[in-house]
């Protein structure tokens, strides 16, 4: 953004990204607490417990992040005005960042589960592919849309990362890490 954007766009992107990170803060806290339990369950080949942990984590992600995201969605304009009146009317920059973080909350602890269950290479590939999508979209969108283009590319890359991670966990471990875990048959064999 700093190369192709105006200083105002750079500031707006930084503020919007930090606002969205507040929503993702609960995700980070939960991941710190549950990573050892994920690794332990995997080490003991207890996939039922691993599935239970992922279900709890998705619940905590949503309970902790969704109210903050809704509040920021509603009052994004007011929050931006606090930083600079020139940011008025840029609600969708913040909202696209929020949507990206919400997508990660809904998809659950995908890359953390992959990393803690001996699938670090899959998690790394997912991150690299998502980064590639973000860079390409940034190069395409930012010259025309500025900060909004950057926000859209972040949203798309986070959604892409979530889907890649979910697919990787399903394939490698036969676990559901997304909100769809609530619709999974609890008697399913592992």
N, C-alpha and C positions, 0 to 999 in steps of 0.2 A: 504494500500500500504506500509506503514511504517513497518508492521510486516513481510510481505513476500517478499518485494522488496528490491532492492539495493538502496543506497542513491541517486545514479544518476537517477534511475527510479522515486523516490519520487520527486526529483527536477523537472524532466521533466513533470510529471503529474501536479504538482502545476503550472508550467508556462503555460502549455497547457490549463488547466482549467481557469486560469486568462485571457488568451487571448480570450477564448470563452465567458467569462463573459462580456468582453467589447462589444461584439455583442449583448448580452442580456441586456445591460445597457438601451437602448432605451425602451425596454419592461418594465423595472422597472419604468422608468420615466413616461411612459404613464399610467401604472397601478395606480401610485400614483395620477395622475390627474383625472382619470376616475372612480375610486372606489366610491366616493361619488355620482356620477351621476348614476352609476349602481344601487346602493342601493336606491336612490331616485326614479328611474324609476320602480324598482321592488315594492317599497312601494306604489306607485300609480297605480300598475298593468298596467303600460304602456309598454307592451311588444314590441310594434312597436319601441318605442324610445330606449328600451334596445337593440333591434336588430340593430338599427342604430349605437348606441354606439359601439357595438362589431365590426361592419363593419369598422368604423373609426379606432378603435384600431388595427385591423388586418392590415389595410393600413399603419398606423404609425409604427407598428412593422416592417413591411417589408421595408418601405422606409428608416427607420432609421438603421435597422440591416443588410439588404442584401448587401449594398455596402461595409460595413466594413467586412462582412463575405467573400465576394469575394476577397477583397484585402488581407485579412489574408490567405485565401486559396492559392492564387497565390504566396504570399511572405512568406509563413510559414517557409520555410527553412532558408531564410535570417533572419527572426525575431529570430528563434531559435539559429542561429549562433551568434547573438548579445549577447545572454546569456552565451553560452559556445560552443566552437567548437565540443565538444564531442556529442552534440545533433544533429549534422548533420545527415541527413537521417531518422529523426524521424517525418517527415511531417505528416504521417498518425495519429500519436497520436493527434496532433493539429486538424487535419481534422475531426476525429471522434467526438471530443468535439464540433467543429463547426457544424457538422451535427446534433448533439443532440439539440443544441441551435436553429438552423434553424427549426427543427421539432417543437419546442415549439412556435416559431414565427408563423409558418404556421398554427398550431392548434389554435392559438389565446388565448384569456384570459380565458381559460376553468376553472381552479380552482379558479381564482378571481371571476368569475361570480357565480360559485357555492357558494363560501364563502359569497358573498355579497347578495345572493338571498336565504338566509335561508337554505342552503344545505351544511353547514360546515362539517357535518358528512360524506357526500359523498366525499367532497374534501379531508378530512383527510384520509379516507379509500384509496383513489387513491394514495395519497402520501405514505402511509404505504406499499401498494402493490408494488409500483414502487421501494421503498427502498428495499423491499424483493428481487425483481428481481435483483437489482444492487448488493446486498450483495452475492447472490447465484452465479451470473455470475462472480463477482470478485474472489470468492473462486475457481471457476473452471478455469477461464482464466488467472489470474495473475501469478500463478506459472509457466505457460508455455510461456506466451507472455509478462509478465512484464507490462511496462507502456502502451503498445498497448492494452493489455487485459483489463486494467483499463479504457482506453478510450472507448473501444468497449462496456463494460458493462454500462458506463455512457450514451453512445448513445442509446443503447437498452432501458435502463430504462427511459430516457427522451421521447423517441418515445412512449413507453408503457403508460407513464403518460399522454401524449398528447391525445392518443386515448381513454384512460379511461375517461379523463376529458370531451372530446368532446361527448362521448357517454352519460355521466352523464348529461350534459347540454341538450342534445337532448331529453333524457328521461324525465327529471324533468321539463324543461321549454320550450321545443319545439323551441329552438333557435339554430342557426348555428353560431359557434364561430370560425370556421376555414376559410381558404381561400375560401372554397366552398360557403361562404356567397355571393360571387359575382355571383353565379349561382342560388341562391335562388329566387323564385318568390316573388317579393316585395308586391304582393297583397294577399299573404297567410294570412289566419286568425289566430289570436292568441287566 
